[in-house]
Amino acid sequence: MIQVTFYILALIFFFTITLMYLRDGMEGFNNKINVTEIMNGQAFKVLSNGKELKLSKKCPHQGCNVDWNQKEGKFICPCHQSTFDNQGNLLKGPATTGLKKL
């Protein structure tokens, strides 16, 4: 009887720890980035990790309007292919700075 009780308690403990691990691991995975255009299409509002950020749509290279690429999770300038992460930080030039934060 003691062995059966111990076995059941061990299983409950194992499944509890497993579920906690999966929940914590999936939290970041399920956190989607929501990007919407604001200010008559002149800027982006980025919602990520419960925080809001507003970014200019103008590429700092030559002023073209960048586009949000949901599949790749980054902003891409259609003119010269400068790329920026979801926080507006520069990933690849020819731009030399990130998107302007508003």
Gaussian input, Z-matrix of N, CA and C with variables (Angstrom, degrees):
# hf/3-21g

backbone

0 1
 N
 C     1     B1
 C     2     B2     1     A1
 N     3     B3     2     A2     1     D1
 C     4     B4     3     A3     2     D2
 C     5     B5     4     A4     3     D3
 N     6     B6     5     A5     4     D4
 C     7     B7     6     A6     5     D5
 C     8     B8     7     A7     6     D6
 N     9     B9     8     A8     7     D7
 C    10    B10     9     A9     8     D8
 C    11    B11    10    A10     9     D9
 N    12    B12    11    A11    10    D10
 C    13    B13    12    A12    11    D11
 C    14    B14    13    A13    12    D12
 N    15    B15    14    A14    13    D13
 C    16    B16    15    A15    14    D14
 C    17    B17    16    A16    15    D15
 N    18    B18    17    A17    16    D16
 C    19    B19    18    A18    17    D17
 C    20    B20    19    A19    18    D18
 N    21    B21    20    A20    19    D19
 C    22    B22    21    A21    20    D20
 C    23    B23    22    A22    21    D21
 N    24    B24    23    A23    22    D22
 C    25    B25    24    A24    23    D23
 C    26    B26    25    A25    24    D24
 N    27    B27    26    A26    25    D25
 C    28    B28    27    A27    26    D26
 C    29    B29    28    A28    27    D27
 N    30    B30    29    A29    28    D28
 C    31    B31    30    A30    29    D29
 C    32    B32    31    A31    30    D30
 N    33    B33    32    A32    31    D31
 C    34    B34    33    A33    32    D32
 C    35    B35    34    A34    33    D33
 N    36    B36    35    A35    34    D34
 C    37    B37    36    A36    35    D35
 C    38    B38    37    A37    36    D36
 N    39    B39    38    A38    37    D37
 C    40    B40    39    A39    38    D38
 C    41    B41    40    A40    39    D39
 N    42    B42    41    A41    40    D40
 C    43    B43    42    A42    41    D41
 C    44    B44    43    A43    42    D42
 N    45    B45    44    A44    43    D43
 C    46    B46    45    A45    44    D44
 C    47    B47    46    A46    45    D45
 N    48    B48    47    A47    46    D46
 C    49    B49    48    A48    47    D47
 C    50    B50    49    A49    48    D48
 N    51    B51    50    A50    49    D49
 C    52    B52    51    A51    50    D50
 C    53    B53    52    A52    51    D51
 N    54    B54    53    A53    52    D52
 C    55    B55    54    A54    53    D53
 C    56    B56    55    A55    54    D54
 N    57    B57    56    A56    55    D55
 C    58    B58    57    A57    56    D56
 C    59    B59    58    A58    57    D57
 N    60    B60    59    A59    58    D58
 C    61    B61    60    A60    59    D59
 C    62    B62    61    A61    60    D60
 N    63    B63    62    A62    61    D61
 C    64    B64    63    A63    62    D62
 C    65    B65    64    A64    63    D63
 N    66    B66    65    A65    64    D64
 C    67    B67    66    A66    65    D65
 C    68    B68    67    A67    66    D66
 N    69    B69    68    A68    67    D67
 C    70    B70    69    A69    68    D68
 C    71    B71    70    A70    69    D69
 N    72    B72    71    A71    70    D70
 C    73    B73    72    A72    71    D71
 C    74    B74    73    A73    72    D72
 N    75    B75    74    A74    73    D73
 C    76    B76    75    A75    74    D74
 C    77    B77    76    A76    75    D75
 N    78    B78    77    A77    76    D76
 C    79    B79    78    A78    77    D77
 C    80    B80    79    A79    78    D78
 N    81    B81    80    A80    79    D79
 C    82    B82    81    A81    80    D80
 C    83    B83    82    A82    81    D81
 N    84    B84    83    A83    82    D82
 C    85    B85    84    A84    83    D83
 C    86    B86    85    A85    84    D84
 N    87    B87    86    A86    85    D85
 C    88    B88    87    A87    86    D86
 C    89    B89    88    A88    87    D87
 N    90    B90    89    A89    88    D88
 C    91    B91    90    A90    89    D89
 C    92    B92    91    A91    90    D90
 N    93    B93    92    A92    91    D91
 C    94    B94    93    A93    92    D92
 C    95    B95    94    A94    93    D93
 N    96    B96    95    A95    94    D94
 C    97    B97    96    A96    95    D95
 C    98    B98    97    A97    96    D96
 N    99    B99    98    A98    97    D97
 C   100   B100    99    A99    98    D98
 C   101   B101   100   A100    99    D99
 N   102   B102   101   A101   100   D100
 C   103   B103   102   A102   101   D101
 C   104   B104   103   A103   102   D102
 N   105   B105   104   A104   103   D103
 C   106   B106   105   A105   104   D104
 C   107   B107   106   A106   105   D105
 N   108   B108   107   A107   106   D106
 C   109   B109   108   A108   107   D107
 C   110   B110   109   A109   108   D108
 N   111   B111   110   A110   109   D109
 C   112   B112   111   A111   110   D110
 C   113   B113   112   A112   111   D111
 N   114   B114   113   A113   112   D112
 C   115   B115   114   A114   113   D113
 C   116   B116   115   A115   114   D114
 N   117   B117   116   A116   115   D115
 C   118   B118   117   A117   116   D116
 C   119   B119   118   A118   117   D117
 N   120   B120   119   A119   118   D118
 C   121   B121   120   A120   119   D119
 C   122   B122   121   A121   120   D120
 N   123   B123   122   A122   121   D121
 C   124   B124   123   A123   122   D122
 C   125   B125   124   A124   123   D123
 N   126   B126   125   A125   124   D124
 C   127   B127   126   A126   125   D125
 C   128   B128   127   A127   126   D126
 N   129   B129   128   A128   127   D127
 C   130   B130   129   A129   128   D128
 C   131   B131   130   A130   129   D129
 N   132   B132   131   A131   130   D130
 C   133   B133   132   A132   131   D131
 C   134   B134   133   A133   132   D132
 N   135   B135   134   A134   133   D133
 C   136   B136   135   A135   134   D134
 C   137   B137   136   A136   135   D135
 N   138   B138   137   A137   136   D136
 C   139   B139   138   A138   137   D137
 C   140   B140   139   A139   138   D138
 N   141   B141   140   A140   139   D139
 C   142   B142   141   A141   140   D140
 C   143   B143   142   A142   141   D141
 N   144   B144   143   A143   142   D142
 C   145   B145   144   A144   143   D143
 C   146   B146   145   A145   144   D144
 N   147   B147   146   A146   145   D145
 C   148   B148   147   A147   146   D146
 C   149   B149   148   A148   147   D147
 N   150   B150   149   A149   148   D148
 C   151   B151   150   A150   149   D149
 C   152   B152   151   A151   150   D150
 N   153   B153   152   A152   151   D151
 C   154   B154   153   A153   152   D152
 C   155   B155   154   A154   153   D153
 N   156   B156   155   A155   154   D154
 C   157   B157   156   A156   155   D155
 C   158   B158   157   A157   156   D156
 N   159   B159   158   A158   157   D157
 C   160   B160   159   A159   158   D158
 C   161   B161   160   A160   159   D159
 N   162   B162   161   A161   160   D160
 C   163   B163   162   A162   161   D161
 C   164   B164   163   A163   162   D162
 N   165   B165   164   A164   163   D163
 C   166   B166   165   A165   164   D164
 C   167   B167   166   A166   165   D165
 N   168   B168   167   A167   166   D166
 C   169   B169   168   A168   167   D167
 C   170   B170   169   A169   168   D168
 N   171   B171   170   A170   169   D169
 C   172   B172   171   A171   170   D170
 C   173   B173   172   A172   171   D171
 N   174   B174   173   A173   172   D172
 C   175   B175   174   A174   173   D173
 C   176   B176   175   A175   174   D174
 N   177   B177   176   A176   175   D175
 C   178   B178   177   A177   176   D176
 C   179   B179   178   A178   177   D177
 N   180   B180   179   A179   178   D178
 C   181   B181   180   A180   179   D179
 C   182   B182   181   A181   180   D180
 N   183   B183   182   A182   181   D181
 C   184   B184   183   A183   182   D182
 C   185   B185   184   A184   183   D183
 N   186   B186   185   A185   184   D184
 C   187   B187   186   A186   185   D185
 C   188   B188   187   A187   186   D186
 N   189   B189   188   A188   187   D187
 C   190   B190   189   A189   188   D188
 C   191   B191   190   A190   189   D189
 N   192   B192   191   A191   190   D190
 C   193   B193   192   A192   191   D191
 C   194   B194   193   A193   192   D192
 N   195   B195   194   A194   193   D193
 C   196   B196   195   A195   194   D194
 C   197   B197   196   A196   195   D195
 N   198   B198   197   A197   196   D196
 C   199   B199   198   A198   197   D197
 C   200   B200   199   A199   198   D198
 N   201   B201   200   A200   199   D199
 C   202   B202   201   A201   200   D200
 C   203   B203   202   A202   201   D201
 N   204   B204   203   A203   202   D202
 C   205   B205   204   A204   203   D203
 C   206   B206   205   A205   204   D204
 N   207   B207   206   A206   205   D205
 C   208   B208   207   A207   206   D206
 C   209   B209   208   A208   207   D207
 N   210   B210   209   A209   208   D208
 C   211   B211   210   A210   209   D209
 C   212   B212   211   A211   210   D210
 N   213   B213   212   A212   211   D211
 C   214   B214   213   A213   212   D212
 C   215   B215   214   A214   213   D213
 N   216   B216   215   A215   214   D214
 C   217   B217   216   A216   215   D215
 C   218   B218   217   A217   216   D216
 N   219   B219   218   A218   217   D217
 C   220   B220   219   A219   218   D218
 C   221   B221   220   A220   219   D219
 N   222   B222   221   A221   220   D220
 C   223   B223   222   A222   221   D221
 C   224   B224   223   A223   222   D222
 N   225   B225   224   A224   223   D223
 C   226   B226   225   A225   224   D224
 C   227   B227   226   A226   225   D225
 N   228   B228   227   A227   226   D226
 C   229   B229   228   A228   227   D227
 C   230   B230   229   A229   228   D228
 N   231   B231   230   A230   229   D229
 C   232   B232   231   A231   230   D230
 C   233   B233   232   A232   231   D231
 N   234   B234   233   A233   232   D232
 C   235   B235   234   A234   233   D233
 C   236   B236   235   A235   234   D234
 N   237   B237   236   A236   235   D235
 C   238   B238   237   A237   236   D236
 C   239   B239   238   A238   237   D237
 N   240   B240   239   A239   238   D238
 C   241   B241   240   A240   239   D239
 C   242   B242   241   A241   240   D240
 N   243   B243   242   A242   241   D241
 C   244   B244   243   A243   242   D242
 C   245   B245   244   A244   243   D243
 N   246   B246   245   A245   244   D244
 C   247   B247   246   A246   245   D245
 C   248   B248   247   A247   246   D246
 N   249   B249   248   A248   247   D247
 C   250   B250   249   A249   248   D248
 C   251   B251   250   A250   249   D249
 N   252   B252   251   A251   250   D250
 C   253   B253   252   A252   251   D251
 C   254   B254   253   A253   252   D252
 N   255   B255   254   A254   253   D253
 C   256   B256   255   A255   254   D254
 C   257   B257   256   A256   255   D255
 N   258   B258   257   A257   256   D256
 C   259   B259   258   A258   257   D257
 C   260   B260   259   A259   258   D258
 N   261   B261   260   A260   259   D259
 C   262   B262   261   A261   260   D260
 C   263   B263   262   A262   261   D261
 N   264   B264   263   A263   262   D262
 C   265   B265   264   A264   263   D263
 C   266   B266   265   A265   264   D264
 N   267   B267   266   A266   265   D265
 C   268   B268   267   A267   266   D266
 C   269   B269   268   A268   267   D267
 N   270   B270   269   A269   268   D268
 C   271   B271   270   A270   269   D269
 C   272   B272   271   A271   270   D270
 N   273   B273   272   A272   271   D271
 C   274   B274   273   A273   272   D272
 C   275   B275   274   A274   273   D273
 N   276   B276   275   A275   274   D274
 C   277   B277   276   A276   275   D275
 C   278   B278   277   A277   276   D276
 N   279   B279   278   A278   277   D277
 C   280   B280   279   A279   278   D278
 C   281   B281   280   A280   279   D279
 N   282   B282   281   A281   280   D280
 C   283   B283   282   A282   281   D281
 C   284   B284   283   A283   282   D282
 N   285   B285   284   A284   283   D283
 C   286   B286   285   A285   284   D284
 C   287   B287   286   A286   285   D285
 N   288   B288   287   A287   286   D286
 C   289   B289   288   A288   287   D287
 C   290   B290   289   A289   288   D288
 N   291   B291   290   A290   289   D289
 C   292   B292   291   A291   290   D290
 C   293   B293   292   A292   291   D291
 N   294   B294   293   A293   292   D292
 C   295   B295   294   A294   293   D293
 C   296   B296   295   A295   294   D294
 N   297   B297   296   A296   295   D295
 C   298   B298   297   A297   296   D296
 C   299   B299   298   A298   297   D297
 N   300   B300   299   A299   298   D298
 C   301   B301   300   A300   299   D299
 C   302   B302   301   A301   300   D300
 N   303   B303   302   A302   301   D301
 C   304   B304   303   A303   302   D302
 C   305   B305   304   A304   303   D303

   B1=1.4445
   B2=1.5290
   B3=1.3356
   B4=1.4597
   B5=1.5235
   B6=1.3463
   B7=1.4639
   B8=1.5270
   B9=1.3056
   B10=1.4637
   B11=1.5194
   B12=1.3175
   B13=1.4600
   B14=1.5250
   B15=1.3327
   B16=1.4623
   B17=1.5287
   B18=1.3183
   B19=1.4663
   B20=1.5294
   B21=1.3165
   B22=1.4769
   B23=1.5284
   B24=1.3292
   B25=1.4627
   B26=1.5300
   B27=1.3333
   B28=1.4643
   B29=1.5316
   B30=1.3335
   B31=1.4625
   B32=1.5270
   B33=1.3223
   B34=1.4725
   B35=1.5242
   B36=1.3295
   B37=1.4622
   B38=1.5315
   B39=1.3219
   B40=1.4651
   B41=1.5306
   B42=1.3160
   B43=1.4666
   B44=1.5244
   B45=1.3202
   B46=1.4619
   B47=1.5187
   B48=1.3156
   B49=1.4710
   B50=1.5240
   B51=1.3171
   B52=1.4666
   B53=1.5211
   B54=1.3197
   B55=1.4631
   B56=1.5182
   B57=1.3332
   B58=1.4649
   B59=1.5324
   B60=1.3116
   B61=1.4620
   B62=1.5238
   B63=1.3231
   B64=1.4617
   B65=1.5257
   B66=1.3255
   B67=1.4623
   B68=1.5178
   B69=1.3350
   B70=1.4552
   B71=1.5242
   B72=1.3233
   B73=1.4604
   B74=1.5118
   B75=1.3118
   B76=1.4534
   B77=1.5217
   B78=1.3343
   B79=1.4540
   B80=1.5266
   B81=1.3274
   B82=1.4527
   B83=1.5193
   B84=1.3443
   B85=1.4499
   B86=1.5218
   B87=1.3291
   B88=1.4526
   B89=1.5214
   B90=1.3227
   B91=1.4492
   B92=1.5263
   B93=1.3123
   B94=1.4535
   B95=1.5141
   B96=1.2938
   B97=1.4489
   B98=1.5169
   B99=1.3122
   B100=1.4556
   B101=1.5290
   B102=1.3144
   B103=1.4610
   B104=1.5191
   B105=1.3362
   B106=1.4686
   B107=1.5199
   B108=1.3188
   B109=1.4670
   B110=1.5196
   B111=1.3327
   B112=1.4593
   B113=1.5208
   B114=1.3062
   B115=1.4721
   B116=1.5342
   B117=1.3273
   B118=1.4669
   B119=1.5277
   B120=1.3270
   B121=1.4619
   B122=1.5177
   B123=1.3342
   B124=1.4699
   B125=1.5301
   B126=1.3321
   B127=1.4602
   B128=1.5235
   B129=1.3357
   B130=1.4584
   B131=1.5191
   B132=1.3322
   B133=1.4599
   B134=1.5246
   B135=1.3181
   B136=1.4629
   B137=1.5283
   B138=1.3329
   B139=1.4620
   B140=1.5231
   B141=1.3271
   B142=1.4574
   B143=1.5196
   B144=1.3193
   B145=1.4683
   B146=1.5218
   B147=1.3173
   B148=1.4511
   B149=1.5178
   B150=1.3175
   B151=1.4628
   B152=1.5208
   B153=1.3281
   B154=1.4629
   B155=1.5190
   B156=1.3160
   B157=1.4559
   B158=1.5167
   B159=1.3198
   B160=1.4603
   B161=1.5210
   B162=1.3316
   B163=1.4613
   B164=1.5156
   B165=1.3312
   B166=1.4556
   B167=1.5137
   B168=1.3147
   B169=1.4588
   B170=1.5278
   B171=1.3297
   B172=1.4613
   B173=1.5231
   B174=1.3104
   B175=1.4620
   B176=1.5301
   B177=1.3353
   B178=1.4603
   B179=1.5301
   B180=1.3204
   B181=1.4669
   B182=1.5209
   B183=1.3372
   B184=1.4662
   B185=1.5258
   B186=1.3232
   B187=1.4523
   B188=1.5180
   B189=1.3079
   B190=1.4701
   B191=1.5244
   B192=1.3178
   B193=1.4617
   B194=1.5197
   B195=1.3352
   B196=1.4661
   B197=1.5158
   B198=1.3100
   B199=1.4600
   B200=1.5172
   B201=1.3284
   B202=1.4605
   B203=1.5170
   B204=1.3205
   B205=1.4534
   B206=1.5241
   B207=1.3239
   B208=1.4594
   B209=1.5223
   B210=1.3061
   B211=1.4663
   B212=1.5291
   B213=1.3252
   B214=1.4624
   B215=1.5267
   B216=1.3301
   B217=1.4550
   B218=1.5119
   B219=1.3348
   B220=1.4651
   B221=1.5248
   B222=1.3204
   B223=1.4589
   B224=1.5270
   B225=1.3260
   B226=1.4671
   B227=1.5160
   B228=1.3189
   B229=1.4595
   B230=1.5249
   B231=1.3260
   B232=1.4643
   B233=1.5290
   B234=1.3234
   B235=1.4679
   B236=1.5229
   B237=1.3389
   B238=1.4622
   B239=1.5242
   B240=1.3392
   B241=1.4728
   B242=1.5275
   B243=1.3339
   B244=1.4624
   B245=1.5287
   B246=1.3312
   B247=1.4643
   B248=1.5236
   B249=1.3430
   B250=1.4596
   B251=1.5226
   B252=1.3366
   B253=1.4642
   B254=1.5199
   B255=1.3322
   B256=1.4613
   B257=1.5259
   B258=1.3198
   B259=1.4553
   B260=1.5317
   B261=1.3370
   B262=1.4573
   B263=1.5133
   B264=1.3207
   B265=1.4639
   B266=1.5241
   B267=1.3208
   B268=1.4574
   B269=1.5226
   B270=1.3329
   B271=1.4604
   B272=1.5195
   B273=1.3527
   B274=1.4604
   B275=1.5232
   B276=1.3378
   B277=1.4662
   B278=1.5008
   B279=1.3044
   B280=1.4520
   B281=1.5387
   B282=1.3025
   B283=1.4655
   B284=1.5234
   B285=1.3316
   B286=1.4757
   B287=1.5280
   B288=1.3273
   B289=1.4679
   B290=1.5353
   B291=1.3274
   B292=1.4572
   B293=1.5171
   B294=1.3297
   B295=1.4607
   B296=1.5181
   B297=1.3196
   B298=1.4542
   B299=1.5256
   B300=1.3357
   B301=1.4637
   B302=1.5260
   B303=1.3211
   B304=1.4654
   B305=1.5133
   A1=111.72
   A2=116.46
   A3=120.43
   A4=110.21
   A5=116.72
   A6=119.97
   A7=111.37
   A8=118.18
   A9=122.09
   A10=109.94
   A11=117.45
   A12=121.70
   A13=110.37
   A14=115.92
   A15=120.26
   A16=110.73
   A17=116.83
   A18=121.90
   A19=111.10
   A20=117.31
   A21=121.45
   A22=110.28
   A23=117.64
   A24=120.87
   A25=111.74
   A26=116.56
   A27=120.60
   A28=110.67
   A29=117.57
   A30=121.10
   A31=111.50
   A32=116.73
   A33=120.12
   A34=109.79
   A35=116.94
   A36=120.93
   A37=110.92
   A38=116.77
   A39=121.31
   A40=111.31
   A41=117.00
   A42=119.98
   A43=111.92
   A44=117.62
   A45=120.16
   A46=110.32
   A47=117.86
   A48=122.03
   A49=110.06
   A50=117.65
   A51=121.26
   A52=110.99
   A53=117.40
   A54=120.43
   A55=111.67
   A56=117.77
   A57=120.70
   A58=110.08
   A59=116.70
   A60=121.19
   A61=110.96
   A62=116.44
   A63=120.29
   A64=111.64
   A65=117.26
   A66=120.73
   A67=110.81
   A68=117.66
   A69=121.19
   A70=111.45
   A71=117.19
   A72=120.41
   A73=112.34
   A74=118.23
   A75=121.90
   A76=112.42
   A77=117.60
   A78=120.98
   A79=110.94
   A80=117.42
   A81=120.85
   A82=112.22
   A83=116.32
   A84=120.56
   A85=111.52
   A86=116.62
   A87=121.12
   A88=113.52
   A89=117.09
   A90=119.95
   A91=109.02
   A92=115.62
   A93=120.34
   A94=110.46
   A95=114.99
   A96=121.34
   A97=107.17
   A98=115.25
   A99=120.92
   A100=108.19
   A101=116.29
   A102=121.66
   A103=108.59
   A104=115.95
   A105=121.14
   A106=109.61
   A107=114.54
   A108=119.56
   A109=109.05
   A110=115.97
   A111=121.74
   A112=108.96
   A113=116.55
   A114=123.35
   A115=110.93
   A116=116.30
   A117=122.19
   A118=112.30
   A119=116.17
   A120=120.57
   A121=114.59
   A122=118.36
   A123=121.28
   A124=113.02
   A125=116.74
   A126=119.90
   A127=109.57
   A128=114.78
   A129=122.51
   A130=109.53
   A131=115.88
   A132=121.83
   A133=105.72
   A134=116.35
   A135=122.56
   A136=108.39
   A137=116.68
   A138=122.19
   A139=107.76
   A140=116.10
   A141=121.48
   A142=108.89
   A143=116.93
   A144=122.22
   A145=112.14
   A146=117.05
   A147=121.66
   A148=114.16
   A149=117.61
   A150=121.93
   A151=109.79
   A152=115.04
   A153=121.06
   A154=109.44
   A155=115.09
   A156=122.51
   A157=107.97
   A158=117.26
   A159=121.21
   A160=108.67
   A161=114.99
   A162=121.70
   A163=110.73
   A164=115.51
   A165=120.08
   A166=109.10
   A167=115.44
   A168=120.89
   A169=111.64
   A170=116.99
   A171=122.00
   A172=111.64
   A173=116.06
   A174=121.41
   A175=108.16
   A176=118.33
   A177=120.43
   A178=113.77
   A179=117.53
   A180=120.21
   A181=111.01
   A182=117.52
   A183=119.93
   A184=112.78
   A185=117.07
   A186=120.24
   A187=116.76
   A188=118.68
   A189=120.28
   A190=108.71
   A191=117.43
   A192=121.86
   A193=110.11
   A194=115.85
   A195=120.22
   A196=109.59
   A197=116.09
   A198=123.33
   A199=108.88
   A200=116.49
   A201=121.86
   A202=108.66
   A203=117.45
   A204=122.90
   A205=107.80
   A206=116.64
   A207=122.12
   A208=111.37
   A209=117.53
   A210=121.46
   A211=111.34
   A212=117.07
   A213=121.15
   A214=112.58
   A215=116.79
   A216=120.92
   A217=113.70
   A218=116.47
   A219=119.60
   A220=110.75
   A221=114.72
   A222=121.45
   A223=108.45
   A224=116.21
   A225=120.79
   A226=108.58
   A227=116.05
   A228=121.17
   A229=108.50
   A230=118.24
   A231=120.26
   A232=113.49
   A233=117.69
   A234=119.99
   A235=112.94
   A236=117.06
   A237=120.29
   A238=113.29
   A239=116.37
   A240=123.70
   A241=115.78
   A242=118.03
   A243=118.78
   A244=107.09
   A245=116.16
   A246=119.44
   A247=109.66
   A248=114.50
   A249=122.26
   A250=108.03
   A251=116.27
   A252=119.05
   A253=110.60
   A254=117.42
   A255=120.69
   A256=113.44
   A257=118.02
   A258=122.06
   A259=111.43
   A260=116.40
   A261=121.33
   A262=114.64
   A263=117.90
   A264=121.50
   A265=110.29
   A266=116.52
   A267=122.38
   A268=111.00
   A269=115.96
   A270=121.90
   A271=111.20
   A272=115.60
   A273=120.39
   A274=108.98
   A275=116.98
   A276=123.23
   A277=112.57
   A278=114.32
   A279=129.43
   A280=116.10
   A281=120.03
   A282=119.61
   A283=108.02
   A284=116.62
   A285=120.20
   A286=112.21
   A287=116.72
   A288=120.46
   A289=108.46
   A290=115.25
   A291=120.93
   A292=111.70
   A293=115.00
   A294=120.89
   A295=109.67
   A296=116.90
   A297=122.24
   A298=109.89
   A299=115.30
   A300=120.59
   A301=108.78
   A302=116.02
   A303=120.82
   A304=110.68
   D1=-40.52
   D2=179.76
   D3=-65.21
   D4=-38.99
   D5=179.53
   D6=-65.84
   D7=-38.95
   D8=178.78
   D9=-65.42
   D10=-43.83
   D11=178.38
   D12=-61.88
   D13=-45.66
   D14=178.51
   D15=-60.57
   D16=-43.18
   D17=179.34
   D18=-61.16
   D19=-44.76
   D20=179.94
   D21=-64.85
   D22=-43.89
   D23=178.21
   D24=-63.19
   D25=-38.99
   D26=178.02
   D27=-63.86
   D28=-41.04
   D29=177.65
   D30=-64.55
   D31=-43.81
   D32=178.49
   D33=-61.04
   D34=-45.50
   D35=178.78
   D36=-60.66
   D37=-46.10
   D38=-179.67
   D39=-59.67
   D40=-47.47
   D41=-178.98
   D42=-68.36
   D43=-34.59
   D44=177.15
   D45=-64.10
   D46=-47.15
   D47=178.88
   D48=-63.35
   D49=-41.95
   D50=179.82
   D51=-62.39
   D52=-45.06
   D53=179.53
   D54=-65.03
   D55=-38.57
   D56=177.63
   D57=-63.65
   D58=-42.68
   D59=179.45
   D60=-62.95
   D61=-46.58
   D62=179.83
   D63=-63.78
   D64=-41.61
   D65=179.51
   D66=-61.96
   D67=-46.58
   D68=-179.36
   D69=-67.38
   D70=-37.41
   D71=179.52
   D72=-70.30
   D73=-34.93
   D74=-177.78
   D75=-80.52
   D76=-16.86
   D77=-177.60
   D78=-57.47
   D79=-48.20
   D80=178.83
   D81=-69.98
   D82=-33.44
   D83=-179.42
   D84=-66.46
   D85=-40.42
   D86=-177.78
   D87=-80.20
   D88=-10.95
   D89=-178.30
   D90=-74.67
   D91=104.97
   D92=-178.37
   D93=-90.82
   D94=149.62
   D95=176.09
   D96=-94.03
   D97=127.23
   D98=-179.75
   D99=-110.21
   D100=119.05
   D101=-179.82
   D102=-119.29
   D103=126.02
   D104=177.21
   D105=-131.78
   D106=150.22
   D107=176.16
   D108=-80.99
   D109=140.82
   D110=177.45
   D111=-135.35
   D112=175.38
   D113=177.57
   D114=55.24
   D115=51.98
   D116=179.72
   D117=54.57
   D118=39.81
   D119=176.64
   D120=78.91
   D121=13.96
   D122=-178.84
   D123=-94.79
   D124=-10.17
   D125=-176.96
   D126=-150.28
   D127=169.69
   D128=175.58
   D129=-117.50
   D130=144.13
   D131=168.86
   D132=-108.84
   D133=122.23
   D134=-178.28
   D135=-110.68
   D136=123.25
   D137=174.23
   D138=-108.85
   D139=117.77
   D140=-178.39
   D141=-148.70
   D142=132.65
   D143=-179.52
   D144=54.00
   D145=34.43
   D146=178.93
   D147=75.37
   D148=6.89
   D149=-179.55
   D150=-112.33
   D151=146.02
   D152=-179.80
   D153=-108.76
   D154=138.29
   D155=179.63
   D156=-136.92
   D157=138.07
   D158=176.20
   D159=-113.83
   D160=129.40
   D161=-177.24
   D162=-125.37
   D163=142.49
   D164=173.34
   D165=-66.09
   D166=147.07
   D167=178.51
   D168=-84.96
   D169=-11.56
   D170=-176.26
   D171=-79.57
   D172=127.63
   D173=174.83
   D174=-70.11
   D175=132.97
   D176=-179.65
   D177=-69.27
   D178=-9.83
   D179=-179.44
   D180=-72.53
   D181=-62.01
   D182=-179.18
   D183=-139.04
   D184=13.73
   D185=172.47
   D186=86.19
   D187=9.56
   D188=176.09
   D189=-69.06
   D190=154.94
   D191=176.42
   D192=-80.93
   D193=122.91
   D194=178.00
   D195=-78.01
   D196=159.03
   D197=177.82
   D198=-117.31
   D199=147.56
   D200=174.55
   D201=-87.54
   D202=125.08
   D203=176.69
   D204=-104.01
   D205=100.17
   D206=-175.96
   D207=-61.55
   D208=-41.13
   D209=-177.54
   D210=-61.47
   D211=-43.57
   D212=-179.02
   D213=-88.88
   D214=-15.07
   D215=179.03
   D216=69.73
   D217=37.42
   D218=178.94
   D219=-152.42
   D220=163.59
   D221=175.12
   D222=-90.02
   D223=138.31
   D224=-178.91
   D225=-131.10
   D226=131.62
   D227=176.02
   D228=-84.82
   D229=124.15
   D230=-177.64
   D231=-72.29
   D232=-17.98
   D233=-176.28
   D234=-76.24
   D235=-52.80
   D236=-175.69
   D237=-131.48
   D238=14.02
   D239=172.68
   D240=66.29
   D241=25.12
   D242=169.97
   D243=-63.60
   D244=143.11
   D245=-179.54
   D246=-126.94
   D247=148.60
   D248=-176.25
   D249=-137.52
   D250=145.25
   D251=178.49
   D252=-75.72
   D253=-178.41
   D254=-175.63
   D255=-69.97
   D256=-5.84
   D257=175.58
   D258=-104.31
   D259=3.28
   D260=178.57
   D261=88.66
   D262=2.07
   D263=179.67
   D264=-73.76
   D265=141.03
   D266=-179.45
   D267=-66.59
   D268=129.47
   D269=174.87
   D270=-105.30
   D271=-40.08
   D272=-176.75
   D273=-152.52
   D274=135.88
   D275=-179.14
   D276=-81.72
   D277=-177.91
   D278=37.98
   D279=-85.24
   D280=-9.55
   D281=175.09
   D282=-58.90
   D283=151.80
   D284=-178.94
   D285=-112.22
   D286=-6.41
   D287=177.73
   D288=-135.81
   D289=167.51
   D290=178.45
   D291=-79.34
   D292=179.28
   D293=177.39
   D294=-68.69
   D295=145.19
   D296=-178.71
   D297=-70.86
   D298=130.14
   D299=176.21
   D300=-85.22
   D301=136.16
   D302=-178.24
   D303=-104.54

